[in-house]
Amino acid sequence: MRRSGRLPLERSKQLERVNQRFARGTVDCMKCALCLLDRPIRRSHIVPEFLYLGLYDEKHRFEQISADPLEANKTLQKGLREPLLCDDCEGLFAKWERYVSMVLRGGAPISIRQEGDRLHLSSLEYQPFKLLQMSILWRAGVSTLPAFSQVQLGPHAERLRKMLLSSDPGPPDQYGCLIFMVMNEQTLVEGLVVPPTWARLHQHKAYRFVFGGLAFLYLVTSQPVQRFIAEHFLQTSGSAVVRLQQIQEMKYLIKTINEISNLGKLDSSDA
């Protein structure tokens, strides 16, 4: 029995054949995962490329560290990709990625007010920001890459696909996302990407992503979300709350780092 929310075996085999063709410099037609049309397919990023920028060295390379003791670390020049989307659907996602990239790098006018360990953001554009968040969750859920194996969306994968295809961000508490900035004292920890994991948050299933100095915590549920949680999601008014979280307080991150270190896969300079 295949896992709920994952691509069927036939598509996995098709992806393997398409990857082989990409390696030979050719492009193949297959069903786009978003629009479901048979079209030439791109090697799509699961996590947008701009969220990897803090990892790259001067030669635009980074080391992908594997938690699998039988798998060696890999040197990559691009973030994790696989054949997934057609050109039109790539272009749809690119619009949302462009906006969020500008927000994070100071190219979009927003207001920020700090109260203790919380940043109160306003003047955000709700639709592109929320759709970008949702697109990362959906891409991870339909990906066949081992790094995203814990993201099992079940029926939510199809609901997300339809919402993304129609550019519908839904209300704030539908696939809402809590945002954290990962800090080491006063320094943003940008050089860290961790495979997403799942957890429970007040009886709701949640998925944790870490990339580019940020942690996204998605709630994937059909049940009402408690108000004290939902009020921290991005709101239709363009406001959002971002918490400054010390990395030492993020137990699941520390656990992952320690496991990788115990496998001897971290240089002393990385620890």
Order of alpha helices (4+ residues) and beta strands (2+ residues): alpha-beta-beta-beta-beta-beta-alpha-beta-beta-alpha-alpha-beta-beta-beta-beta-beta-alpha-beta-alpha
